[in-house]
Amino acid sequence: MTDTPYTRADLITEAARQHHELTQEQNFMDSGERMEGSPIASAEDATWDSLDDCHYETAMREIERLIEQAADTSPWAVALGDDNLVPAEQAITLGPAGEPRVRIHFAFAKDYPAIDQADLIAQFRAFIATGLT
């Protein structure tokens, strides 16, 4: 018996529900406001709001579409945080170019060395390339 009328799993489930709701409360103006002053990753010294109105609005609409189509990873994200794991940028994607069929994402403890992360991911890649094809 615990001292609370809920379990740890209940907390995680509710956090995931709220996380998901936050991603659903997008609107066009919010997206635009969040773009203001944010750098364009591939452009040196350019921000989204430095674009002309036509390009800015087109980009804003596409960003909104991408947000709306994003997979609900809320339970996964909350569970990773609860386990003190951090998603790695690297992933393994299987399928023909432009048509991914499977994507494997990794998450590691904050103190897991980057060299070991890279080695583990490389081992997965090698196994998939030789063992599953």
C-alpha positions as a printed NumPy array, in Angstrom:
array([[  0.   ,   0.   ,   0.   ],
       [  1.326,   3.428,  -0.91 ],
       [  0.753,   6.771,   0.742],
       [ -0.891,   8.126,  -2.4  ],
       [ -4.063,   7.144,  -4.266],
       [ -2.084,   6.884,  -7.517],
       [  0.909,   5.007,  -8.851],
       [  4.073,   6.116, -10.61 ],
       [  2.553,   4.71 , -13.795],
       [ -0.486,   6.963, -13.289],
       [  1.807,  10.004, -13.093],
       [  3.627,   8.979, -16.268],
       [  0.357,   8.333, -18.109],
       [ -1.037,  11.734, -17.123],
       [  2.205,  13.501, -18.047],
       [  2.117,  11.819, -21.46 ],
       [ -1.523,  12.861, -21.934],
       [ -0.721,  16.474, -21.101],
       [  2.425,  16.432, -23.27 ],
       [  0.327,  15.221, -26.184],
       [ -2.324,  17.893, -25.573],
       [  0.353,  20.587, -25.669],
       [  1.36 ,  19.43 , -29.137],
       [ -2.264,  19.558, -30.286],
       [ -2.865,  23.15 , -29.213],
       [ -0.923,  24.599, -32.124],
       [ -2.251,  27.43 , -34.179],
       [ -0.918,  29.351, -37.105],
       [ -0.11 ,  32.531, -35.17 ],
       [  1.701,  30.658, -32.392],
       [  3.936,  28.989, -34.973],
       [  4.786,  32.342, -36.508],
       [  5.529,  33.942, -33.149],
       [  7.869,  31.082, -32.231],
       [  9.714,  31.507, -35.542],
       [ 10.505,  35.171, -34.874],
       [ 14.209,  35.607, -34.212],
       [ 14.906,  31.872, -34.582],
       [ 17.794,  31.024, -36.911],
       [ 17.311,  29.069, -40.107],
       [ 19.617,  26.111, -39.462],
       [ 21.056,  25.86 , -42.969],
       [ 21.439,  29.611, -43.55 ],
       [ 24.299,  31.547, -42.028],
       [ 23.089,  34.568, -40.008],
       [ 19.476,  34.341, -41.275],
       [ 16.351,  34.104, -39.154],
       [ 12.884,  33.045, -40.213],
       [ 11.49 ,  36.536, -39.807],
       [ 14.142,  37.914, -42.179],
       [ 12.363,  36.143, -45.057],
       [ 10.029,  38.067, -47.311],
       [  6.331,  37.737, -46.455],
       [  5.616,  35.105, -49.114],
       [  8.457,  32.769, -48.051],
       [  7.763,  33.351, -44.353],
       [  4.085,  32.456, -44.686],
       [  4.855,  29.414, -46.862],
       [  7.412,  28.193, -44.318],
       [  5.002,  28.831, -41.433],
       [  2.244,  26.807, -43.127],
       [  4.644,  23.912, -43.819],
       [  5.912,  23.948, -40.234],
       [  2.324,  23.861, -38.992],
       [  1.595,  20.898, -41.303],
       [  4.678,  19.051, -40.016],
       [  3.599,  19.63 , -36.414],
       [  0.08 ,  18.403, -37.157],
       [  1.427,  15.235, -38.827],
       [  3.994,  14.496, -36.13 ],
       [  3.692,  11.109, -34.461],
       [  2.489,  11.152, -30.88 ],
       [  5.663,  10.205, -29.059],
       [  4.44 ,  11.672, -25.77 ],
       [  4.448,   8.372, -23.821],
       [  7.942,   7.583, -25.136],
       [  9.247,  11.096, -24.385],
       [  7.879,  11.126, -20.843],
       [  9.197,   7.613, -20.135],
       [ 12.659,   8.608, -21.393],
       [ 12.69 ,  11.607, -19.077],
       [ 11.529,   9.48 , -16.179],
       [ 14.388,   7.073, -16.864],
       [ 16.861,   9.971, -17.202],
       [ 17.586,   9.019, -20.808],
       [ 18.356,  11.47 , -23.597],
       [ 17.426,  10.761, -27.217],
       [ 20.389,  10.475, -29.555],
       [ 20.368,  12.426, -32.799],
       [ 21.445,   9.333, -34.711],
       [ 18.843,   6.892, -35.925],
       [ 18.833,   3.927, -38.265],
       [ 16.332,   4.08 , -41.114],
       [ 15.444,   1.056, -43.228],
       [ 13.716,   1.135, -46.587],
       [ 14.277,   2.588, -50.011],
       [ 15.418,   6.214, -50.274],
       [ 12.498,   8.52 , -49.644],
       [ 10.295,   5.682, -48.36 ],
       [ 11.364,   4.754, -44.839],
       [  9.752,   1.546, -43.598],
       [ 11.39 ,   1.284, -40.164],
       [ 13.274,   3.767, -38.034],
       [ 15.178,   2.814, -34.898],
       [ 15.836,   5.618, -32.424],
       [ 18.254,   5.445, -29.524],
       [ 18.291,   7.024, -26.09 ],
       [ 21.16 ,   6.929, -23.644],
       [ 21.908,   7.856, -20.063],
       [ 23.259,  11.403, -19.829],
       [ 26.649,  10.119, -18.714],
       [ 26.899,   7.404, -21.408],
       [ 30.047,   8.333, -23.374],
       [ 29.497,   9.617, -26.911],
       [ 32.127,   7.219, -28.256],
       [ 30.235,   4.271, -26.751],
       [ 26.962,   5.574, -28.177],
       [ 28.499,   5.788, -31.642],
       [ 29.995,   2.306, -31.269],
       [ 26.686,   0.759, -30.207],
       [ 24.827,   2.407, -33.074],
       [ 27.514,   1.232, -35.518],
       [ 27.129,  -2.308, -34.19 ],
       [ 23.365,  -2.126, -34.769],
       [ 23.966,  -0.845, -38.311],
       [ 26.412,  -3.679, -39.033],
       [ 24.044,  -6.288, -37.619],
       [ 21.151,  -4.999, -39.684],
       [ 23.255,  -4.811, -42.828],
       [ 24.506,  -8.386, -42.492],
       [ 21.977, -10.158, -40.318],
       [ 18.579,  -8.984, -41.502],
       [ 18.89 ,  -8.402, -45.231]])
